[in-house]
Amino acid sequence: MAEPNVGDKAPDFSLKSTSGDMVTLSQLKGQKNALIAFFPLAFTRVCTAQNCAFTDDYSEFESKDTVVLPVSVDSEPTLGEFRAKHKMTHHLLSDFKREAGRAYGVLDEEKFFTKRAYFLVDKQGILRWKHVEAENKDSRTNAQLLAEIARLG
């Protein structure tokens, strides 16, 4: 599928979290902004740095009324081990069936994991900003992500 366009209603999903709960994007409507952060694979260098940075600055995102939803194709048990090993305070979502990655147009069907990509969804469920990295070794900084959130007003 193609990536959704800025201004479109964000594709909904329900994914298993390392908290043990299902997280459904539409349940955040009217409550919080959501930063959906697709990352290729747990236990890889850039993905580890990216998620550890989310832990370091999570209160900054929360202060902007935004929940960070890191998503990968890894299984929930694998993500749980990844989270525990690196002492992450936020939870991770498993897109093991690749449904969210396809809905957002970021699944690399050949490699069978997602590109590193960010989708900022406002409280009304509308996609307000997106960025797909040209290469998976690239990553936005939290400062860049927080600047985009600040633009929501």
Disulfide bonds with the S-S distance in Angstrom:
none
